[in-house]
Amino acid sequence: MHYRNGREAKNGDKIVQIENGKISAFGVLHSAVPGNDYCNGSIAVVQQANVMACICDCLHADDVAAMIAEKGLDKRPEGK
């Protein structure tokens, strides 16, 4: 199992899901089975209901999406 950038995926990893070049979910990967990079596993969302925001530690979601696109990671890999 490998992420979009080629890094090996393991259950328990903190992950960000990207759909259409945008972050659609963040959490912990679980229930993924080796041998399949598509429709495999689930994300346990790990976000508190209310988190204090230090703006100097934050990025706008559109800016993160632009960085993802700059690296060429905004497009889903072709199926195997």
C-alpha positions as CSV (number, residue, x, y, z in Angstrom):
1,M,0.0,0.0,0.0
2,H,1.4,3.4,-1.0
3,Y,0.3,7.0,-0.7
4,R,0.0,9.3,-3.7
5,N,3.6,10.4,-3.3
6,G,4.9,6.8,-3.2
7,R,5.5,6.6,0.6
8,E,4.5,3.2,2.2
9,A,1.1,3.3,3.9
10,K,0.6,1.6,7.3
11,N,-2.5,1.4,9.6
12,G,-2.0,3.9,12.4
13,D,-0.5,6.6,10.1
14,K,-1.9,10.2,10.4
15,I,-3.1,11.0,6.9
16,V,-4.7,13.7,4.8
17,Q,-7.1,12.7,2.0
18,I,-7.0,14.8,-1.2
19,E,-10.0,14.9,-3.6
20,N,-10.0,17.2,-6.6
21,G,-6.9,18.9,-5.4
22,K,-8.4,19.8,-2.0
23,I,-8.1,18.3,1.5
24,S,-11.3,16.4,2.2
25,A,-10.4,14.5,5.4
26,F,-7.7,14.3,8.1
27,G,-7.3,11.4,10.5
28,V,-5.7,8.1,11.3
29,L,-5.6,5.3,8.7
30,H,-7.2,2.0,9.9
31,S,-8.5,-1.3,8.4
32,A,-6.3,-1.0,5.3
33,V,-5.3,-4.4,3.8
34,P,-1.9,-4.7,2.0
35,G,-2.0,-5.2,-1.8
36,N,-4.5,-2.5,-2.8
37,D,-4.0,1.3,-3.1
38,Y,-7.6,2.0,-4.1
39,C,-10.8,2.1,-1.9
40,N,-8.8,0.5,0.9
41,G,-9.1,1.4,4.6
42,S,-10.9,4.0,6.6
43,I,-10.0,7.3,8.2
44,A,-10.8,7.8,11.9
45,V,-11.2,11.6,12.1
46,V,-9.2,13.1,14.9
47,Q,-10.3,16.7,15.3
48,Q,-11.5,18.3,18.5
49,A,-14.8,20.0,18.4
50,N,-13.2,23.4,19.1
51,V,-9.5,24.2,18.7
52,M,-7.8,27.5,19.5
53,A,-6.4,29.0,16.4
54,C,-3.0,30.8,16.4
55,I,-3.3,32.3,13.0
56,C,0.5,32.5,12.6
57,D,0.5,28.6,12.8
58,C,-2.3,28.2,10.1
59,L,-2.5,28.1,6.4
60,H,-5.6,28.8,4.2
61,A,-6.9,25.6,2.6
62,D,-6.6,27.1,-0.9
63,D,-2.9,27.8,-0.2
64,V,-2.3,24.2,0.9
65,A,-4.2,23.0,-2.3
66,A,-1.8,25.2,-4.4
67,M,1.2,23.6,-2.7
68,I,-0.2,20.2,-3.4
69,A,-0.7,21.1,-7.1
70,E,2.9,22.5,-7.3
71,K,4.2,19.1,-6.3
72,G,1.9,17.4,-8.9
73,L,0.0,15.6,-6.2
74,D,-3.4,17.0,-7.1
75,K,-4.1,14.3,-9.7
76,R,-5.1,10.8,-8.7
77,P,-2.7,8.1,-10.1
78,E,-4.0,5.9,-13.0
79,G,-5.5,2.6,-11.9
80,K,-3.5,-0.5,-12.2
